[in-house]
Amino acid sequence: MKVGVVGVQGAVSEHISMLEKTFKKLEVNGEAVWVRKREQLEEVSALIIPGGESTTISKLMVRNGLLEEVKKKAEKGLPIMGTCAGLILMAKKVEGAVKDQKFLEILDVAVLRNAYGRQVDSFEADLLLAFSDKPFPGVFIRAPRILEVFGKAKAIAWHGKEVVGVERENLIGLAFHPELTTDTRIHEYFVKKIA
């Protein structure tokens, strides 16, 4: 199993490290790789779009020929998880977008960019997960807010009553950063989807 992390900007090494930990824990023969070029998408069985700056990631994905190719792969069933900026790029509706910013538009959610405020407003909170009884330590950094879940998407993570994570078939979108914790449960859930 080879899982790619879109490596143009953002929390790439943190996801790679978390995937390596997850493979070990699940005893899966897996490899985590940086994906910077379109050709590399042919080698991966799943993809993570990390947190970072959504405008920058979008521009660099367009420049590297990744955006359209990732969209095609998602439509063919490639498992993809987007965290924070990754969720913004996956959303079908984005409020507060920068003019001319391009999106994948593959996940049935509406989001508001930077809804939780600036960098100084970052926070951690216990989250409820649909697939675990134990609270998950959510890390929110300039996070988007999920305004609406529609179509075939369903909520899988909550901060209080607010939805902060969604899933639709092969796709997972999270408003927070699971890779910045020591808890592998979300990456385990994703890896199990691939397997």
C-alpha positions, 0 to 999 in steps of 0.5 A, spaced: 500 500 500 502 506 498 499 513 500 501 519 497 501 526 501 500 532 496 507 535 498 506 542 495 505 546 501 503 545 508 503 539 514 506 534 509 511 531 513 507 530 519 502 526 515 507 522 512 510 521 520 503 519 522 501 514 516 508 511 518 506 510 525 499 507 523 502 502 518 506 500 524 500 499 529 496 496 524 501 491 521 500 494 514 506 493 509 505 501 507 509 506 504 507 514 505 510 518 499 510 526 498 506 527 491 508 533 487 507 531 480 501 528 476 505 522 474 506 520 481 498 519 482 499 513 478 503 509 484 498 511 490 492 507 492 490 513 496 491 520 497 491 526 503 491 533 502 494 536 508 492 543 511 496 549 509 494 555 505 488 553 501 490 558 496 497 556 495 496 549 495 490 550 489 495 554 485 501 549 486 496 543 484 494 547 478 501 549 476 503 541 477 498 538 473 495 535 480 488 538 481 484 536 475 488 529 475 486 528 483 479 530 481 479 525 476 482 519 480 477 521 486 471 520 481 474 513 479 474 512 487 481 513 489 480 514 497 482 521 499 482 525 505 483 532 506 485 536 513 483 543 514 485 546 507 485 540 504 477 540 506 476 547 503 479 544 496 475 538 496 468 542 498 463 543 493 461 550 496 466 555 499 465 561 502 470 566 503 474 564 497 480 568 494 478 570 487 479 565 481 481 560 486 480 553 483 477 547 487 476 540 486 469 540 488 468 533 490 465 533 497 458 534 498 459 540 503 459 547 504 465 550 508 467 557 510 474 559 510 478 561 516 471 561 520 475 560 526 479 566 526 486 567 525 492 563 527 492 566 534 485 563 535 487 556 534 485 551 539 485 544 541 478 541 543 475 534 545 471 531 539 466 526 538 468 521 532 462 516 529 467 510 529 470 511 536 467 511 543 474 515 546 474 523 545 479 525 539 484 531 541 482 536 535 487 541 533 484 547 529 488 552 526 485 557 522 480 552 520 474 552 516 467 551 518 462 546 515 456 550 514 452 544 510 453 537 509 448 535 503 448 529 498 451 523 500 456 526 505 455 524 512 458 527 519 463 523 522 466 528 527 463 533 532 465 539 536 459 539 541 454 540 536 458 542 530 460 538 525 467 538 523 468 531 519 465 528 514 465 522 509 462 520 502 464 513 500 471 514 498 472 521 501 473 524 508 474 531 509 476 534 516 476 541 519 482 540 524 489 537 524 489 529 526 496 529 524 498 534 529 496 529 535 499 523 537 493 519 536 493 515 530 485 513 530 483 517 524 489 515 520 487 508 522 480 509 519 483 512 513 488 506 512 482 501 513 478 504 508 484 503 503 485 496 505 
